[in-house]
Amino acid sequence: MSLAEFIDIEITKDELLRACKQAADLIRTRVDYKYILVLLFLKRLSDEWKKEYNEALRYLIEEQKLNKEEAEELAKDGSFHRFMYPEKYTWEELRKNINELPVRLSEALKLLAEKNPELQGVIDRLDFLEFTRHRDNFDILVQLFELFSGLNLGRTSDSILGDAYEWIIGYFAPQKAKEGEVFTPSEVVELIVKITDPKPMDSVYDPAAGYARMLIRAYDHVKNKYGEKEAKKLFLYGQEVNPTTYAIAKMNAIVHGIKDINLVVGDTLKNPRFKEGETFKKFDIVIANPPWNQDGYGEEELKKAEFYDERFKYGFTPKQSADWAWIQHMLASAKKKVGVVIDNGCLFRGGKEKLIRKAIIEEDFVECVILLPEKLFYNTGAPGAIIIFNKERPEERKEKILFINASNEYEKHPEVRKLNRLGKRHIEKIVNAYREFKDCDGFCRVVSLDEIKENDYNLNVTLYVFPKEEVEEIDVAKEWEELKVIEGEIREVEKKIREYLEELGEI
């Protein structure tokens, strides 16, 4: 097959996922899975550049009537390409000398970052030279490289490539959870985005961005609902404390077809990076799954934080749990809605957290509290909760909070033993309950602020809604008939045993 023919092949989702599974099997837990993501990203950029180059070449020769030499030079111009890619480091060129692969890969990533400012601190963050100091790792790198060599990612849709990235991140989530890395299940991300319902022209902010999956899902939500043109009018912002996670987030957004995403590195609670005039920036919608019960953000630390008096005006959190510090920052940063996935304990714990919770409840910002099922998350068996805050509540929802007990809304995870997940029907049931905002026995209930005050500002969902236990109806007559049949069978067995024993002379 010629290179031109290869470039025109469109890979299917199944083929790409099969290759990702092979790549995951190659590295298992021996090396960091992020190297798979970087190689996949590089292959995409290389194949895409080659596709764009060939399309430009055809256009310049056939439409503009340039000679081949002029067309070949002009087809490299940045106006024809999404990213500037150094020609001498295309995948085919890198493949020509496998023994120099680590050096050449490092050079390629460095040059890509130089040519594309938006990739600086992103694609050049992982060091393949350091990675291959161990001979076994060199062999793994070569195998990964050859595996991806058979894929043409130039014509692969953003959604297919994005699904592959999500699969890899999700596949290694259980392992990384043991190291403290937080992974929000895709179904929980989908639920919170559907409830907050971002629209074209909205600004959406995630202060604990991780791999930017909430922001990407917000984009997909608008794209599916209003079309791609409208989705491009969405303004996406995220801050992530870990530089390597930030780099993967940026790549994740790009492979999903989102180039205009504003991601920054930094500790959000101490230094929010997004500014507007003399203060921190405000956004239409704020969504996040911040680290639960994060240690080290007590009063002393928070008073050193930038804009602390505006962001933590309801009080300071205890040193052992920053849950309500995160919530306060999100509320202070929101113009309209906030959706936060958080530890269930923050709904009812006392002390400093209760004082903050009380103040926020009295402000009438809390619109909905959702208790999630157990065993949804890789790093804890605890159920977790979603709290929805709304600063633009309609009159009929004011001074009321909707409690949804979704603890029974789950199915067994198809791939990870001992884990549950939200199914499509569960997500729709919860979203519809939020939209309807009315009582449903054993599932959801609208509660007045007066009742919540009587319960000492406790937001524990089970205090207000408890699932109905299904009582099995018993047909007494039928059960009695079946019991008589069983007793008859027992008598027959006893009779046969007695006959055997008599023959043996035992009785």
C-alpha positions, 0 to 999 in steps of 0.5 A, spaced: 500 500 500 502 506 498 503 512 503 497 516 499 492 510 499 494 509 507 492 516 508 485 516 505 484 510 509 479 511 515 480 507 521 473 505 525 472 506 533 473 498 534 479 498 530 482 504 534 480 501 541 483 494 539 489 497 538 489 501 545 487 495 549 493 492 546 497 498 548 494 497 555 496 490 555 503 491 553 505 496 558 500 493 564 502 497 570 510 497 569 510 504 566 506 510 566 500 510 561 501 517 559 506 515 554 501 511 550 497 518 550 503 522 548 504 517 542 497 517 540 497 524 540 503 525 536 501 520 531 494 524 530 498 530 529 503 527 524 497 523 520 493 530 520 499 534 518 500 529 512 493 529 510 492 536 510 499 537 506 496 532 501 489 536 500 493 542 500 498 539 494 492 537 490 488 544 491 494 548 489 496 543 483 489 542 480 485 549 482 491 554 482 495 551 477 502 551 480 507 547 478 509 541 483 515 544 486 512 550 488 506 547 490 510 542 495 513 548 498 507 552 499 503 546 502 507 546 508 504 553 510 501 554 516 495 557 513 493 549 511 494 546 517 491 546 524 498 545 527 505 546 525 508 540 524 516 539 523 516 535 516 523 531 518 519 528 524 513 525 521 511 518 523 514 515 517 521 519 518 521 517 525 520 510 523 526 509 519 531 509 525 528 505 531 534 505 534 534 513 535 527 513 537 527 516 544 532 521 541 528 523 535 521 523 539 524 528 544 527 532 539 520 532 535 516 534 541 520 539 543 520 542 536 512 541 536 512 545 542 516 551 539 512 551 533 506 551 536 505 556 543 499 552 545 503 546 546 508 548 550 508 545 557 504 540 554 507 535 549 514 536 551 512 535 558 514 527 558 521 525 557 522 519 552 530 519 554 529 518 561 523 513 560 528 509 556 534 509 560 531 502 562 532 497 556 525 493 557 522 500 557 526 501 550 523 495 548 516 497 550 516 504 546 518 500 540 512 495 540 508 501 542 510 505 536 510 499 531 503 498 534 500 505 532 504 505 526 498 501 523 493 506 524 491 512 520 489 517 525 489 523 519 481 522 518 479 519 524 473 523 527 474 527 533 469 523 537 472 516 535 479 519 537 476 522 544 473 516 546 480 512 545 483 517 550 477 516 555 478 509 554 485 509 556 484 514 562 478 510 564 482 503 564 488 505 568 483 509 573 483 503 578 491 503 578 492 511 579 486 511 584 491 507 589 496 513 588 491 518 590 489 520 583 481 522 582 477 519 576 470 521 576 466 516 572 463 518 565 456 517 567 457 522 573 460 527 569 454 526 564 449 527 570 452 533 572 453 536 565 445 535 563 443 538 570 447 544 569 445 544 562 450 549 559 448 553 553 451 557 547 455 563 549 456 560 556 462 560 560 464 554 564 469 553 569 472 547 572 477 549 578 479 542 579 480 540 572 483 534 572 483 531 565 478 536 563 473 531 562 467 535 565 469 541 560 469 536 554 462 533 556 460 540 557 462 542 549 459 535 547 452 537 551 452 543 547 454 540 540 449 535 541 443 539 543 445 545 538 450 543 533 457 544 532 457 551 530 454 553 537 458 549 541 464 553 538 461 559 542 462 556 549 467 559 553 471 553 557 476 554 563 479 550 567 485 550 573 489 544 575 494 543 580 498 537 577 502 540 571 502 533 568 495 532 568 494 539 565 498 536 559 494 530 558 488 535 559 490 539 554 491 533 549 485 530 551 481 537 549 485 537 542 483 530 540 476 531 542 476 537 537 476 543 542 482 547 541 479 553 544 480 551 551 483 555 556 487 551 561 492 553 566 496 550 572 496 552 579 493 551 586 486 554 585 484 554 593 491 559 594 491 562 587 485 562 582 489 564 576 483 567 572 482 574 573 478 580 571 480 587 573 482 587 580 479 580 582 477 573 580 473 572 574 466 570 574 463 564 570 456 562 568 457 555 570 462 552 575 462 544 575 467 540 578 469 534 582 474 537 587 479 532 592 474 530 597 476 531 604 483 535 602 487 536 608 491 542 609 487 548 608 485 550 614 484 558 617 491 559 617 492 557 610 486 560 607 487 567 610 494 567 605 490 565 599 488 570 594 482 574 595 480 570 601 475 575 604 471 574 598 471 567 596 471 564 603 466 569 606 462 564 610 467 561 614 474 557 614 474 550 613 477 545 618 484 543 616 482 536 615 477 537 610 477 543 604 470 540 602 466 547 603 472 551 601 472 548 594 464 549 594 465 557 597 470 558 591 465 555 586 459 559 589 464 565 589 466 564 582 459 563 579 454 567 576 448 562 575 449 555 577 454 550 580 454 543 580 459 539 585 461 532 586 463 531 593 463 527 599 457 525 602 459 527 609 460 534 608 452 534 608 451 533 615 458 534 619 458 539 624 463 544 627 466 549 622 463 546 616 456 546 619 457 554 620 458 554 613 453 550 610 448 554 615 450 560 612 449 558 605 443 555 606 440 561 609 442 565 602 438 560 599 443 558 594 442 550 595 437 548 589 438 540 589 442 535 593 443 528 590 445 522 594 449 517 589 449 510 589 455 506 593 461 504 589 461 508 583 468 511 584 475 508 583 478 510 590 472 510 595 466 505 596 463 511 599 457 513 595 458 521 594 453 526 593 452 532 588 450 539 590 446 543 585 447 551 587 443 556 583 443 563 583 437 564 578 432 560 581 425 561 579 420 564 584 417 557 585 423 554 587 425 559 592 426 557 599 426 550 597 431 544 596 429 538 592 432 532 595 434 526 590 435 519 593 439 515 587 442 510 592 438 504 588 439 507 581 445 503 579 447 497 575 453 493 575 459 495 572 461 491 566 468 491 566 470 492 573 468 487 578 466 490 585 464 497 582 457 500 580 455 505 575 449 509 573 445 506 567 442 511 562 435 510 565 438 512 571 441 518 569 434 520 565 430 519 571 435 523 576 435 529 571 427 529 570 426 529 577 431 535 577 427 538 572 420 537 574 422 539 582 416 535 585 415 529 590 416 522 588 415 517 594 421 514 596 425 517 590 425 525 591 422 530 595 421 538 595 423 540 602 422 547 605 428 551 608 424 551 615 424 544 615 431 544 614 432 549 619 428 544 624 433 539 622 439 543 624 441 545 617 443 537 616 442 536 608 443 528 609 439 526 603 436 520 607 433 524 613 428 527 608 427 521 602 428 514 604 427 508 598 421 504 599 422 497 600 419 493 595 414 488 599 413 481 595 406 480 595 405 472 597 399 468 595 398 464 601 393 459 598 399 457 592 404 457 597 400 452 602 399 448 596 407 448 594 408 446 601 404 440 601 407 437 595 414 438 598 412 435 605 409 429 600 416 428 597 420 428 603 415 423 606 417 419 600 424 420 601 424 418 608 420 411 606 425 409 601 431 411 606 427 406 611 426 401 606 434 401 605 435 401 612 431 395 613 434 391 607 441 392 611 438 390 617 440 396 620 433 397 623 
